[in-house]
Every structure is written in C-alpha cells, then in structure tokens.
Amino acid sequence: MGALTINPIRLSAPMGAALAFLGVKRCMPLIHGAQGCASFSKVFFTRHFHDPIPVQTTAVSDITAIMDGGERIVAESIANILQKISPDLIALISTGLTETKGDDLRAIASRLTQKTVWVAAPDYHGGLESGFAAATGAAIEQLVKPQEIDSNLIALLPHASMTPLDTESLKETIESFGFECVALPDLSDSLDGHLGKKQAQMTQGGTPIEAIERIGGAYAAIAVGASMKAPLDALGGINPNIKRLSFGSLGGLRASDKLIAALMELSGREPSAKIKRWRSRLADMLLDTHFVLGKQRVAIALEADHAIAVADTLSEAGAKILIAAPTPECALDRSGYKWECEGLFWLEQNADRWDALVCGTHGEAMCHRLNKPLLQAGFPQWERVGSQLDISIGYEGSARLLMAANNGADQR
C-alpha cells in the first residue's frame, strides 16, 4: 500500500457499524461524531437501498468537541430520540473525531438507563468490513449470555457485503436441514426492499433483541468471511460449548460443497432435492461459461471477504483474478490471488492487466473511458434498482453470478 491512494474504494468503519445495527429489530444507530459523519452514511445507504435509512447523530461541533466529555451530548441525543420513538436498542457508534478526543463510550453507556450497545469504530482504522464485524462483536459481548445448548438452533454471522437475499438464501439452506437459524445481523427482512405499511423511524425487520440473547445457547455458529472470525470467537468465549464453523468464502462449487458437508454432519440429514438440483445447475453453468470466462482477466474492486467469494466463483470457470482491496487484510494473503491495497486510479493505470471489472457504481466512469465491461456488485450501486435482491453465494448464487459475468463479458 502506497502513501497515497487516488480515487479510493475504501468505506469507513462507522458506516459498517451502522449497517450492522440496521439488521437489529427496532434499533436506532446513533453515530457519535460530527453531523456530516451520520449524514454521509444515511445518504449513501439511502441511495444504495432506495429506502429510508434510520440513523441519528450526536452532532458534535467544534465547541462541544473541546469542552464536553461526551456524556452530556450523548444523553441529550438519546433523550431527543426517546421523545419521538421507543427503540428496543440504541447503538452508540464512535467516530474518528470522538475517539481522538477520548470519549469513554463504555462508561457513558453504563450510566444510561435506555438499553444501549456501544462500539468503537474510528474512521482512521479499518473500513466497512471491520466496522461491521466490530458492531456484531459488540452486540454479542454486551447482549448475549451463556445458556443451555439448544440442539435445534444455529447462529449465523454474515459478513458486511452479503446482500439481504444472500442472507435469506443461506438461512433457508440451514433451515432445510431441520434447524432454526438466527442471523446476526439480519438484513434479509429489514433492507430487502419490501413495501411496508408506512415509513419507519427505526429498523422494522432484523434480529429481535430476545433472539440475539438466545444465541448464547446455539448448537453451532457459522461465520461467513474472515472478518467475522472475531465475533465468532466472542460468541465462543461466552459459551465454549457452541460448535464454531468459519467459512472464508461461500462462492463457487468447492466452497458451497464444504458448507453442505458441514450441515450434513451437524444434522445427520441429506441435502434437499432443491439443493441437489442447484448443485447440478452450478456444475452445468461452470461448463457453459468457461468458454468466455476462461479467457478473461477479471479485476475485482470490493471488500476483501466479498472479493474472495467472487474470485472463488469466477476462477472456477477459468478466469484470472486481480483484486484491488480497500484495506489490507490477511485473508487476501491466504487466498492465493494477486492483490493490491489500491484504488480505482491504480486499476486504470494498470488497465493492461485486466479485461473486465467487478465493482460498484464508482467503477462505471472508468470502464466507459476504457471501453471495458463492468459487473456491478458490492457498495455502492446507486444507478441500479434491486441490488439488495442480488444473490452470489451458495450453489444458486454462484450460478447466477457466473451467468451475469459471462453475459456481460460476452457483450463487450
């Protein structure tokens, strides 16, 4: 990683933390920082999901940043929230500003009467994935208590870039083996684009607080993505009797086979006819697409966990992979793919190394200039409707990703 990244693809940790808490039912994320910190996240996600996003801010100013220790302005912000709504949970999220000035969120949250979870997510450390994982870990550490193991319960920890439909599909797969599945966070019914009865002032779908508390007695916990290994370990620390399974990727045939094999071992059941049928479809799609994708050099500019999953799927069809990652992650070193911690400017300067790009909306202008195909994925997708209904994991999602990649590359 160089000293300067031009046209970066990095998103901030507070954004990732806010996104995680949008997957908790009747929760109000409260970003403790300057007003612009919350406004940017709110507008960003509103444009991406095409739905109103409930996020509040403590609106720290230059005066309060110097004179206030943080507790007064947090208490006032929460009081203002409670005058209008009655959330089950307030998620207090720090930013680079309040972390630098040294506000003690742990002490502040401990003195509040309203049920509050706090998480440190400074802008200057990590990115979307790390903020999302930190928020999930904070929810586990502060809400979950050890319970007697329920042999019917599976806890699912999806990574930041899994779409609502990715999470829904994975829950259905787990439930098809006879388990009850609780996902944390769960965007599958909070930001899935459904039309509710009225515009909500806080999250309507997502994981209820009582369900979060129950996962302390889960029979097994499944983490998807290397970034979610820390929350998985936090859950194991609360109850060491929980079986912990970590999957770095669920993209492609091999990774999906590992998941199904693990679920078969946990349940003692065979996969359903639907799962077997989608495996056959994916195998056929790999044959159908390798004629085009096998000739492609694909650049991927996504969050690390997402990039590895997409790379696993496309590489099985023969594509050569180059990853531009927003933050340096050890998982990328272990992945075996060529990667750099760089931005879109670096990709444009190295355009001779790739033929097609997988990226969000920010990669569109570059692909137009270079006359190269773009497959939109990840964050943001501002010019597409229904990105939350995309699916790219498991047998079905991998088949659909291959189909979209092949058809886009073939139209070049």
NORNORBEL-V709792 format. One line per field, one symbol per residue. phi: phi as a letter, one per 40 degrees, with the letter a starting at -180 (. if undefined). burial: + if it has 24 or more other C-alpha atoms within 12 Angstrom, else -. A space follows every 50 residues. Layout:
phi=???
burial=???
This chain:
phi=.ccbbcfcbcbccdcccccccccbcfbbcbccacdccccccccdcccccf acbcabbcfcbccccccbchcccccccccccccbbbccabbcbcbdcccc cgcccdcccccccccbbbacacccbgadcccccccccccccbbcbcbccb cbbbcbbccccccdcdcccccccccccgccbbcbcbccbbbcgccccacc cacbchccdcccccccbccabbbbgcccccdcccccccaccccbbbbcab cgcccccccccccccccgbcccccccccccccdcccccccccccccbbcb baddccccccccccccchccbbbbbcbcbccccccgccabcabccccccb cccababbacdcccccccccfbcbbcagbcbcbbbgccccbbbgcccccc cccccccccccd
burial=-------+++++++++++++++++++++++++++-+++++++-+++++++ ++++++++++----+---+++-+++-++--+-----+++++++++++++- -++++--++--+-++++++++++-++++++++++++++++++++++---- -++++++++++++++++++++++++-+-+++++++++++++++------+ +++++++++-++++++++++++++++++++++++++-++--+++++++++ +++++++-++-++--++---+---+--++-+++-++--++-+++-+++++ +++++++++++++++++++++++++++++-++--+-++++++++-+++-- ---+++++++++++-++----+++++++++++---+++++++++++++++ ++++++-+++--
